């Protein structure tokens, strides 16, 4: 692969998850198109985009800053999952599956942050 971020497992995982979140959000009511659907999709995209943006040509300190933003976006996805469950758009099983996946992703992002030494 050509760019540093493409080799990062955490980025690869985040990319897969954003595709899965888009598929999930298609099952939400259409009147949520400009609310929860948009919010969860943008948050999932933000994880992928911030990992990528932070990984190229910046200092380690800047990369860690972007990873922290990605981490917050992943937490935003989790919050959206809670909202979707509370509104009855997803059941407990679907919630648990996505929650577990994002929990693992967040742990991976945090581990990457810890592994990067400041410049």
N, CA, C and O atoms as a MOPAC input file, in Angstrom:
PM7 MOZYME 1SCF
protein

 N      0.83600 1    -1.18800 1     0.00000 1
 C      0.00000 1     0.00000 1     0.00000 1
 C      0.87800 1     1.24700 1     0.00000 1
 O      2.02200 1     1.20600 1     0.45100 1
 N      0.34200 1     2.35400 1    -0.50600 1
 C      1.14100 1     3.52800 1    -0.73100 1
 C      1.27700 1     4.50300 1     0.41300 1
 O      2.30500 1     5.17300 1     0.51500 1
 N      0.28600 1     4.61600 1     1.28200 1
 C      0.32900 1     5.58500 1     2.36600 1
 C      0.46800 1     4.85900 1     3.69500 1
 O     -0.01600 1     3.74000 1     3.86900 1
 N      1.13800 1     5.52200 1     4.62200 1
 C      1.41000 1     4.92000 1     5.93600 1
 C      0.13100 1     4.40400 1     6.60600 1
 O      0.11700 1     3.30100 1     7.15200 1
 N     -0.93100 1     5.19400 1     6.56400 1
 C     -2.15400 1     4.81200 1     7.26400 1
 C     -2.76600 1     3.52700 1     6.71700 1
 O     -3.43500 1     2.80000 1     7.45100 1
 N     -2.54300 1     3.24400 1     5.44100 1
 C     -3.13500 1     2.04600 1     4.83300 1
 C     -2.57100 1     0.76100 1     5.43300 1
 O     -3.20700 1    -0.29100 1     5.35800 1
 N     -1.39600 1     0.84100 1     6.01900 1
 C     -0.78100 1    -0.32000 1     6.65600 1
 C     -1.18100 1    -0.47300 1     8.11900 1
 O     -0.90100 1    -1.50200 1     8.73300 1
 N     -1.82400 1     0.52800 1     8.67300 1
 C     -2.20900 1     0.46900 1    10.08500 1
 C     -3.44900 1    -0.40800 1    10.26800 1
 O     -4.49200 1    -0.16700 1     9.66000 1
 N     -3.31700 1    -1.41300 1    11.10600 1
 C     -4.46600 1    -2.31000 1    11.36100 1
 C     -5.64800 1    -1.54800 1    11.94200 1
 O     -6.80000 1    -1.85400 1    11.63700 1
 N     -5.36000 1    -0.55300 1    12.78100 1
 C     -6.43500 1     0.21600 1    13.38600 1
 C     -7.21500 1     0.98500 1    12.31800 1
 O     -8.43700 1     1.10300 1    12.41100 1
 N     -6.52200 1     1.50600 1    11.30900 1
 C     -7.20400 1     2.19600 1    10.21100 1
 C     -8.02800 1     1.19900 1     9.39200 1
 O     -9.17200 1     1.48300 1     9.03700 1
 N     -7.45500 1     0.04300 1     9.09500 1
 C     -8.16300 1    -0.99000 1     8.33100 1
 C     -9.43800 1    -1.41700 1     9.05600 1
 O    -10.48800 1    -1.58600 1     8.43600 1
 N     -9.33500 1    -1.58700 1    10.36700 1
 C    -10.50300 1    -1.95700 1    11.16400 1
 C    -11.55000 1    -0.84600 1    11.14900 1
 O    -12.74100 1    -1.10900 1    10.98400 1
 N    -11.10100 1     0.38900 1    11.32100 1
 C    -12.02700 1     1.52700 1    11.31600 1
 C    -12.73700 1     1.65200 1     9.97200 1
 O    -13.92300 1     1.98100 1     9.92400 1
 N    -12.02300 1     1.39200 1     8.88900 1
 C    -12.62800 1     1.45200 1     7.56100 1
 C    -13.72800 1     0.39900 1     7.42300 1
 O    -14.81200 1     0.68700 1     6.91600 1
 N    -13.44400 1    -0.80700 1     7.87200 1
 C    -14.46500 1    -1.86500 1     7.82700 1
 C    -15.68100 1    -1.46600 1     8.65900 1
 O    -16.82400 1    -1.66600 1     8.24800 1
 N    -15.41600 1    -0.90600 1     9.82100 1
 C    -16.52600 1    -0.54600 1    10.70300 1
 C    -17.37800 1     0.57500 1    10.13500 1
 O    -18.59600 1     0.57000 1    10.31800 1
 N    -16.77100 1     1.53100 1     9.45200 1
 C    -17.57500 1     2.61300 1     8.89300 1
 C    -18.51600 1     2.07800 1     7.81200 1
 O    -19.65100 1     2.53900 1     7.69000 1
 N    -18.04800 1     1.11300 1     7.03500 1
 C    -18.91400 1     0.48600 1     6.02800 1
 C    -20.06100 1    -0.25300 1     6.72200 1
 O    -21.20900 1    -0.18400 1     6.28300 1
 N    -19.74500 1    -0.95200 1     7.79500 1
 C    -20.78400 1    -1.68000 1     8.53600 1
 C    -21.79200 1    -0.73000 1     9.18100 1
 O    -22.98900 1    -1.01700 1     9.20500 1
 N    -21.31300 1     0.39200 1     9.70100 1
 C    -22.21600 1     1.37500 1    10.31200 1
 C    -23.16100 1     1.95100 1     9.26100 1
 O    -24.34600 1     2.14100 1     9.53100 1
 N    -22.64800 1     2.22900 1     8.07200 1
 C    -23.51800 1     2.71700 1     7.00000 1
 C    -24.61900 1     1.70400 1     6.68700 1
 O    -25.77800 1     2.07400 1     6.50200 1
 N    -24.24800 1     0.43100 1     6.62800 1
 C    -25.25300 1    -0.61900 1     6.37800 1
 C    -26.28500 1    -0.66400 1     7.50200 1
 O    -27.48300 1    -0.78300 1     7.24500 1
 N    -25.82000 1    -0.56800 1     8.74400 1
 C    -26.72500 1    -0.57700 1     9.88600 1
 C    -27.68200 1     0.60600 1     9.82600 1
 O    -28.88600 1     0.44800 1    10.02900 1
 N    -27.15000 1     1.78200 1     9.54900 1
 C    -27.98800 1     2.98300 1     9.57900 1
 C    -29.05500 1     2.98500 1     8.47900 1
 O    -30.04400 1     3.71100 1     8.57500 1
 N    -28.85800 1     2.18800 1     7.45400 1
 C    -29.88800 1     2.06800 1     6.41000 1
 C    -31.18700 1     1.48200 1     6.95700 1
 O    -32.25800 1     1.66800 1     6.37900 1
 N    -31.07700 1     0.77000 1     8.08500 1
 C    -32.27100 1     0.16400 1     8.67700 1
 C    -33.02200 1     1.13000 1     9.59200 1
 O    -34.11800 1     0.80700 1    10.05000 1
 N    -32.46100 1     2.30100 1     9.86700 1
 C    -33.12700 1     3.28700 1    10.71700 1
 C    -34.26200 1     3.93300 1     9.92900 1
 O    -34.22700 1     3.95600 1     8.69900 1
 N    -35.25600 1     4.45100 1    10.62100 1
 C    -36.36500 1     5.13400 1     9.93000 1
 C    -35.86100 1     6.29900 1     9.07300 1
 O    -34.93200 1     7.00900 1     9.45700 1
 N    -36.47700 1     6.48000 1     7.93100 1
 C    -36.02700 1     7.52600 1     7.01000 1
 C    -36.15800 1     8.92600 1     7.60200 1
 O    -35.43800 1     9.83400 1     7.18500 1
 N    -37.05600 1     9.12100 1     8.55800 1
 C    -37.16000 1    10.45200 1     9.15400 1
 C    -35.96200 1    10.78400 1    10.05400 1
 O    -35.85600 1    11.90400 1    10.55400 1
 N    -35.06300 1     9.81500 1    10.26100 1
 C    -33.81600 1    10.04400 1    10.99300 1
 C    -32.65500 1    10.38700 1    10.04800 1
 O    -31.51600 1    10.53100 1    10.49100 1
 N    -32.94200 1    10.51500 1     8.76300 1
 C    -31.91500 1    10.74700 1     7.74500 1
 C    -31.01600 1    11.93500 1     8.09000 1
 O    -29.79900 1    11.85100 1     7.92300 1
 N    -31.58400 1    13.01900 1     8.55900 1
 C    -30.79400 1    14.22000 1     8.84300 1
 C    -30.42200 1    14.32700 1    10.31900 1
 O    -29.83400 1    15.32100 1    10.74800 1
 N    -30.75900 1    13.32300 1    11.07400 1
 C    -30.44400 1    13.32700 1    12.50000 1
 C    -29.47900 1    12.19800 1    12.82400 1
 O    -28.27500 1    12.31200 1    12.59700 1
 N    -30.01100 1    11.12100 1    13.34900 1
 C    -29.15700 1    10.04900 1    13.84300 1
 C    -28.38100 1     9.34500 1    12.73400 1
 O    -27.21700 1     8.99200 1    12.92800 1
 N    -28.99900 1     9.13700 1    11.58300 1
 C    -28.29300 1     8.47400 1    10.47900 1
 C    -27.07100 1     9.30100 1    10.06500 1
 O    -25.96600 1     8.77200 1     9.94200 1
 N    -27.28000 1    10.58000 1     9.85700 1
 C    -26.17500 1    11.45600 1     9.47700 1
 C    -25.10700 1    11.48500 1    10.55900 1
 O    -23.91400 1    11.41800 1    10.26100 1
 N    -25.52800 1    11.58400 1    11.80700 1
 C    -24.57800 1    11.70800 1    12.92000 1
 C    -23.71600 1    10.45900 1    13.07900 1
 O    -22.49800 1    10.56700 1    13.21900 1
 N    -24.32500 1     9.28300 1    13.06000 1
 C    -23.55200 1     8.05200 1    13.25800 1
 C    -22.62000 1     7.79200 1    12.07200 1
 O    -21.49700 1     7.32100 1    12.25600 1
 N    -23.08300 1     8.09700 1    10.86100 1
 C    -22.23500 1     7.90900 1     9.68500 1
 C    -21.04400 1     8.86500 1     9.69600 1
 O    -19.91800 1     8.46500 1     9.39800 1
 N    -21.29300 1    10.12000 1    10.03700 1
 C    -20.19500 1    11.09600 1    10.09000 1
 C    -19.19400 1    10.74200 1    11.18600 1
 O    -17.98700 1    10.89800 1    11.00100 1
 N    -19.68800 1    10.27100 1    12.31900 1
 C    -18.78500 1     9.88800 1    13.40800 1
 C    -17.92100 1     8.69500 1    12.99900 1
 O    -16.71900 1     8.67600 1    13.26300 1
 N    -18.53200 1     7.70700 1    12.35900 1
 C    -17.76900 1     6.53600 1    11.90300 1
 C    -16.72300 1     6.94500 1    10.86300 1
 O    -15.58300 1     6.48100 1    10.90500 1
 N    -17.11600 1     7.81200 1     9.93600 1
 C    -16.15800 1     8.31700 1     8.94100 1
 C    -15.01400 1     9.07700 1     9.60400 1
 O    -13.86000 1     8.96100 1     9.19100 1
 N    -15.33800 1     9.84300 1    10.62100 1
 C    -14.34200 1    10.66900 1    11.29500 1
 C    -13.23600 1     9.82300 1    11.91800 1
 O    -12.08000 1    10.24600 1    11.94900 1
 N    -13.57000 1     8.64400 1    12.40900 1
 C    -12.54500 1     7.76100 1    12.97100 1
 C    -11.51200 1     7.44300 1    11.89700 1
 O    -10.31000 1     7.60400 1    12.11300 1
 N    -11.98400 1     6.99500 1    10.74800 1
 C    -11.10800 1     6.61000 1     9.63700 1
 C    -10.30000 1     7.81500 1     9.14600 1
 O     -9.08800 1     7.72000 1     8.95100 1
 N    -10.96500 1     8.91900 1     8.95200 1
 C    -10.32400 1    10.09900 1     8.38300 1
 C     -9.26700 1    10.70100 1     9.30500 1
 O     -8.21500 1    11.14200 1     8.84100 1
 N     -9.54000 1    10.72000 1    10.59100 1
 C     -8.56200 1    11.30000 1    11.52000 1
 C     -7.33600 1    10.41800 1    11.68800 1
 O     -6.22800 1    10.93100 1    11.84900 1
 N     -7.51000 1     9.10900 1    11.65300 1
 C     -6.34500 1     8.22100 1    11.69400 1
 C     -5.48000 1     8.48000 1    10.46500 1
 O     -4.26100 1     8.60700 1    10.56900 1
 N     -6.11500 1     8.55500 1     9.31500 1
 C     -5.37200 1     8.79100 1     8.07600 1
 C     -4.67800 1    10.14500 1     8.09000 1
 O     -3.48200 1    10.23600 1     7.81400 1
 N     -5.41400 1    11.18200 1     8.40700 1
 C     -4.84500 1    12.53200 1     8.36800 1
 C     -3.68300 1    12.68100 1     9.34300 1
 O     -2.67900 1    13.31700 1     9.02000 1
 N     -3.81000 1    12.10800 1    10.50900 1
 C     -2.75900 1    12.24100 1    11.50500 1
 C     -1.50300 1    11.45500 1    11.20200 1
 O     -0.43400 1    11.76700 1    11.72700 1
 N     -1.61500 1    10.45000 1    10.37400 1
 C     -0.48800 1     9.53300 1    10.16500 1
 C      0.53300 1    10.02400 1     9.14500 1
 O      1.64900 1     9.50800 1     9.09800 1
 N      0.18000 1    10.99000 1     8.34700 1
 C      1.06800 1    11.35300 1     7.24400 1
 C      1.74300 1    12.70000 1     7.45500 1
 O      1.08800 1    13.73800 1     7.55100 1
 N      3.05100 1    12.65900 1     7.52400 1
 C      3.86700 1    13.84900 1     7.48600 1
 C      3.81400 1    14.76900 1     8.67900 1
 O      4.25800 1    15.91400 1     8.59200 1
 N      3.28800 1    14.30600 1     9.77900 1
 C      3.19700 1    15.15500 1    10.95200 1
 C      4.11300 1    14.63400 1    12.04600 1
 O      4.66100 1    13.53600 1    11.94300 1
 N      4.27100 1    15.40800 1    13.06600 1
 C      5.04800 1    14.96200 1    14.21500 1
 C      4.26800 1    13.89200 1    14.97000 1
 O      3.06100 1    13.73400 1    14.78200 1
 N      4.96600 1    13.17000 1    15.81500 1
 C      4.30000 1    12.17000 1    16.65300 1
 C      3.25300 1    12.81700 1    17.55300 1
 O      2.18200 1    12.25400 1    17.78000 1
 N      3.57200 1    13.99900 1    18.05900 1
 C      2.62800 1    14.72600 1    18.91300 1
 C      1.33400 1    15.02200 1    18.15600 1
 O      0.24300 1    14.85800 1    18.70300 1
 N      1.45200 1    15.45900 1    16.89800 1
 C      0.27200 1    15.74000 1    16.07900 1
 C     -0.49100 1    14.45300 1    15.74500 1
 O     -1.72200 1    14.43800 1    15.75800 1
 N      0.24100 1    13.38000 1    15.44700 1
 C     -0.40900 1    12.10800 1    15.16300 1
 C     -1.23900 1    11.67800 1    16.36500 1
 O     -2.38000 1    11.24500 1    16.20300 1
 N     -0.69000 1    11.79100 1    17.55400 1
 C     -1.42800 1    11.42500 1    18.76200 1
 C     -2.67200 1    12.29100 1    18.93200 1
 O     -3.71600 1    11.80900 1    19.37100 1
 N     -2.55700 1    13.57700 1    18.58000 1
 C     -3.72000 1    14.47600 1    18.67800 1
 C     -4.83900 1    13.99500 1    17.76600 1
 O     -6.00200 1    13.95900 1    18.16800 1
 N     -4.48800 1    13.62500 1    16.53300 1
 C     -5.50600 1    13.13000 1    15.60000 1
 C     -6.08200 1    11.79400 1    16.06400 1
 O     -7.27100 1    11.53100 1    15.88500 1
 N     -5.24800 1    10.96100 1    16.65200 1
 C     -5.74200 1     9.67900 1    17.17800 1
 C     -6.71900 1     9.90200 1    18.32400 1
 O     -7.68800 1     9.15700 1    18.46700 1
 N     -6.47200 1    10.91100 1    19.13000 1
 C     -7.41600 1    11.22100 1    20.21800 1
 C     -8.75500 1    11.70900 1    19.65500 1
 O     -9.81600 1    11.40200 1    20.20000 1
 N     -8.69400 1    12.45900 1    18.57600 1
 C     -9.93600 1    12.89000 1    17.92000 1
 C    -10.66500 1    11.66800 1    17.36300 1
 O    -11.88400 1    11.55900 1    17.49600 1
 N     -9.92400 1    10.74800 1    16.73800 1
 C    -10.52300 1     9.51300 1    16.22600 1
 C    -11.17100 1     8.72500 1    17.35900 1
 O    -12.25500 1     8.16700 1    17.19700 1
 N    -10.50400 1     8.68600 1    18.49400 1
 C    -11.03200 1     7.97400 1    19.65500 1
 C    -12.35500 1     8.59700 1    20.11800 1
 O    -13.30900 1     7.88300 1    20.42700 1
 N    -12.40200 1     9.91700 1    20.16100 1
 C    -13.64100 1    10.59800 1    20.55900 1
 C    -14.75900 1    10.33500 1    19.55300 1
 O    -15.92100 1    10.19400 1    19.93300 1
 N    -14.40800 1    10.27100 1    18.28500 1
 C    -15.41500 1     9.97300 1    17.26400 1
 C    -15.94600 1     8.55000 1    17.42700 1
 O    -17.13700 1     8.30500 1    17.23400 1
 N    -15.07200 1     7.62000 1    17.77900 1
 C    -15.52100 1     6.23800 1    18.02700 1
 C    -16.47200 1     6.20900 1    19.21700 1
 O    -17.46300 1     5.47800 1    19.20200 1
 N    -16.18000 1     6.99100 1    20.23700 1
 C    -17.08600 1     7.07500 1    21.38600 1
 C    -18.42200 1     7.70100 1    20.98200 1
 O    -19.46800 1     7.35100 1    21.52900 1
 N    -18.38100 1     8.61700 1    20.03600 1
 C    -19.61200 1     9.21200 1    19.51400 1
 C    -20.46400 1     8.14800 1    18.81900 1
 O    -21.68700 1     8.14800 1    18.95500 1
 N    -19.82100 1     7.24300 1    18.07400 1
 C    -20.55800 1     6.14800 1    17.44300 1
 C    -21.25100 1     5.30900 1    18.52300 1
 O    -22.41900 1     4.94500 1    18.38200 1
 N    -20.52700 1     5.01100 1    19.59200 1
 C    -21.10900 1     4.22500 1    20.69100 1
 C    -22.31600 1     4.94400 1    21.27800 1
 O    -23.33400 1     4.31300 1    21.56200 1
 N    -22.21500 1     6.24400 1    21.46000 1
 C    -23.35400 1     7.01100 1    21.97200 1
 C    -24.53500 1     6.95400 1    21.01500 1
 O    -25.68300 1     6.84500 1    21.44700 1
 N    -24.25800 1     7.02700 1    19.72100 1
 C    -25.32600 1     6.91000 1    18.72000 1
 C    -25.97800 1     5.53500 1    18.77600 1
 O    -27.18700 1     5.41000 1    18.58500 1
 N    -25.18600 1     4.51100 1    19.03600 1
 C    -25.74700 1     3.16500 1    19.18900 1
 C    -26.69700 1     3.11300 1    20.37700 1
 O    -27.75300 1     2.48600 1    20.30600 1
 N    -26.32400 1     3.76600 1    21.46000 1
 C    -27.21400 1     3.82800 1    22.63000 1
 C    -28.53000 1     4.51400 1    22.26400 1
 O    -29.60500 1     4.05200 1    22.64800 1
 N    -28.44100 1     5.61100 1    21.52500 1
 C    -29.64600 1     6.32800 1    21.10400 1
 C    -30.51000 1     5.43300 1    20.21600 1
 O    -31.72600 1     5.35700 1    20.39100 1
 N    -29.86500 1     4.75500 1    19.25600 1
 C    -30.61000 1     3.87400 1    18.34500 1
 C    -31.31900 1     2.76400 1    19.11500 1
 O    -32.45400 1     2.40500 1    18.80100 1
 N    -30.65200 1     2.23400 1    20.11000 1
 C    -31.28100 1     1.17900 1    20.92500 1
 C    -32.42800 1     1.75400 1    21.74600 1
 O    -33.49800 1     1.15100 1    21.83000 1
 N    -32.20700 1     2.92000 1    22.35000 1
 C    -33.24500 1     3.54900 1    23.16900 1
 C    -34.48800 1     3.89500 1    22.35700 1
 O    -35.60700 1     3.84600 1    22.86900 1
 N    -34.28600 1     4.24300 1    21.09100 1
 C    -35.41500 1     4.57800 1    20.21500 1
 C    -36.03200 1     3.35100 1    19.55600 1
 O    -37.02200 1     3.46200 1    18.83300 1
 N    -35.45000 1     2.18700 1    19.80300 1
 C    -36.00300 1     0.95600 1    19.25700 1
 C    -35.60500 1     0.66900 1    17.81900 1
 O    -36.23900 1    -0.15200 1    17.15600 1
 N    -34.56200 1     1.33300 1    17.32500 1
 C    -34.11400 1     1.10500 1    15.94300 1
 C    -33.26200 1    -0.14600 1    15.82000 1
 O    -33.20400 1    -0.76000 1    14.75400 1
 N    -32.60000 1    -0.52700 1    16.90900 1
 C    -31.80600 1    -1.75800 1    16.92900 1
 C    -32.14000 1    -2.52700 1    18.20300 1
 O    -32.54800 1    -1.94500 1    19.20900 1
 N    -31.96200 1    -3.83600 1    18.14200 1
 C    -32.21800 1    -4.65000 1    19.32500 1
 C    -30.94300 1    -4.81800 1    20.14500 1
 O    -29.87300 1    -4.35600 1    19.75100 1
 N    -31.07100 1    -5.47900 1    21.27600 1
 C    -29.93500 1    -5.64200 1    22.18200 1
 C    -28.79100 1    -6.41600 1    21.53400 1
 O    -27.62300 1    -6.09100 1    21.74400 1
 N    -29.11900 1    -7.42800 1    20.75600 1
 C    -28.07700 1    -8.24100 1    20.11800 1
 C    -27.24300 1    -7.41000 1    19.13800 1
 O    -26.01400 1    -7.48600 1    19.14800 1
 N    -27.89800 1    -6.63300 1    18.30900 1
 C    -27.18400 1    -5.77200 1    17.35300 1
 C    -26.36100 1    -4.73800 1    18.11600 1
 O    -25.20000 1    -4.49100 1    17.79100 1
 N    -26.97100 1    -4.14400 1    19.12700 1
 C    -26.25100 1    -3.17800 1    19.95400 1
 C    -24.98900 1    -3.80500 1    20.53400 1
 O    -23.90700 1    -3.22400 1    20.44800 1
 N    -25.12400 1    -4.98600 1    21.12100 1
 C    -23.98000 1    -5.65600 1    21.75000 1
 C    -22.87300 1    -5.95100 1    20.73800 1
 O    -21.69000 1    -5.79300 1    21.04300 1
 N    -23.25700 1    -6.37800 1    19.54000 1
 C    -22.25800 1    -6.67100 1    18.50200 1
 C    -21.45500 1    -5.42500 1    18.14100 1
 O    -20.22500 1    -5.45000 1    18.14400 1
 N    -22.15000 1    -4.34700 1    17.83400 1
 C    -21.46900 1    -3.11000 1    17.43700 1
 C    -20.71100 1    -2.49400 1    18.61200 1
 O    -19.61800 1    -1.95500 1    18.43800 1
 N    -21.29200 1    -2.57500 1    19.79500 1
 C    -20.62200 1    -2.05600 1    20.98400 1
 C    -19.28200 1    -2.75400 1    21.18300 1
 O    -18.26600 1    -2.10200 1    21.42400 1
 N    -19.28300 1    -4.05900 1    21.08300 1
 C    -18.06000 1    -4.85000 1    21.25300 1
 C    -17.01400 1    -4.48700 1    20.20400 1
 O    -15.83200 1    -4.34900 1    20.52200 1
 N    -17.44000 1    -4.33600 1    18.97700 1
 C    -16.52600 1    -3.97600 1    17.89300 1
 C    -15.90100 1    -2.60700 1    18.14800 1
 O    -14.69100 1    -2.43500 1    18.00100 1
 N    -16.72200 1    -1.64000 1    18.52700 1
 C    -16.19300 1    -0.29200 1    18.77300 1
 C    -15.37700 1    -0.23000 1    20.05800 1
 O    -14.43400 1     0.55500 1    20.15700 1
 N    -15.72900 1    -1.04000 1    21.03100 1
 C    -14.90900 1    -1.11000 1    22.23800 1
 C    -13.50000 1    -1.60100 1    21.88200 1
 O    -12.51100 1    -1.04800 1    22.36600 1
 N    -13.40800 1    -2.61700 1    21.05400 1
 C    -12.10700 1    -3.12300 1    20.60400 1
 C    -11.35300 1    -2.07700 1    19.79500 1
 O    -10.14200 1    -1.91900 1    19.95200 1
 N    -12.06300 1    -1.36900 1    18.93600 1
 C    -11.43500 1    -0.32400 1    18.13000 1
 C    -10.87600 1     0.78000 1    19.02300 1
 O     -9.75800 1     1.24800 1    18.80600 1
 N    -11.63500 1     1.18900 1    20.00800 1
 C    -11.19100 1     2.23500 1    20.93800 1
 C     -9.95100 1     1.77200 1    21.70800 1
 O     -9.00500 1     2.54000 1    21.88400 1
 N     -9.95800 1     0.53400 1    22.16000 1
 C     -8.79100 1    -0.01700 1    22.85900 1
 C     -7.57600 1    -0.00900 1    21.93800 1
 O     -6.46900 1     0.30200 1    22.37700 1
 N     -7.77100 1    -0.34600 1    20.67000 1
 C     -6.66600 1    -0.35000 1    19.70300 1
 C     -6.11900 1     1.05400 1    19.46400 1
 O     -4.90600 1     1.24900 1    19.38900 1
 N     -7.00800 1     2.01900 1    19.34700 1
 C     -6.57700 1     3.40300 1    19.15500 1
 C     -5.79400 1     3.87000 1    20.38100 1
 O     -4.74200 1     4.49500 1    20.24600 1
 N     -6.29800 1     3.57300 1    21.56100 1
 C     -5.60500 1     3.97600 1    22.78800 1
 C     -4.23900 1     3.30500 1    22.89400 1
 O     -3.27600 1     3.93200 1    23.33700 1
 N     -4.14300 1     2.04100 1    22.49400 1
 C     -2.85200 1     1.34300 1    22.51800 1
 C     -1.87400 1     1.98900 1    21.54500 1
 O     -0.69100 1     2.12900 1    21.85400 1
 N     -2.36000 1     2.38000 1    20.37400 1
 C     -1.49600 1     3.04800 1    19.40500 1
 C     -1.00600 1     4.38100 1    19.96100 1
 O      0.17000 1     4.71700 1    19.81500 1
 N     -1.88000 1     5.12900 1    20.58500 1
 C     -1.49600 1     6.40200 1    21.19600 1
 C     -0.36600 1     6.18200 1    22.20700 1
 O      0.63300 1     6.90200 1    22.20800 1
 N     -0.54200 1     5.18600 1    23.05400 1
 C      0.46800 1     4.90400 1    24.08200 1
 C      1.79600 1     4.43600 1    23.49300 1
 O      2.84900 1     4.63500 1    24.09800 1
 N      1.74900 1     3.82300 1    22.32800 1
 C      2.97100 1     3.28100 1    21.72600 1
 C      3.80700 1     4.34900 1    21.01800 1
 O      4.97500 1     4.11400 1    20.70800 1
 N      3.22500 1     5.50300 1    20.76400 1
 C      3.91600 1     6.56300 1    20.03800 1
 C      4.64000 1     7.47000 1    21.02100 1
 O      4.03500 1     8.02500 1    21.93800 1
 N      5.91900 1     7.60900 1    20.82100 1
 C      6.72900 1     8.47300 1    21.68700 1
 C      6.70300 1     9.89400 1    21.14300 1
 O      6.76700 1    10.11700 1    19.93400 1
 N      6.60800 1    10.84100 1    22.05700 1
 C      6.63400 1    12.24500 1    21.64300 1
 C      7.98900 1    12.57900 1    21.02900 1
 O      9.01800 1    12.01000 1    21.39500 1
 N      7.95800 1    13.51000 1    20.09100 1
 C      9.18600 1    13.92500 1    19.40900 1
 C     10.17100 1    14.56900 1    20.35800 1
 O     11.25600 1    14.97400 1    19.94100 1

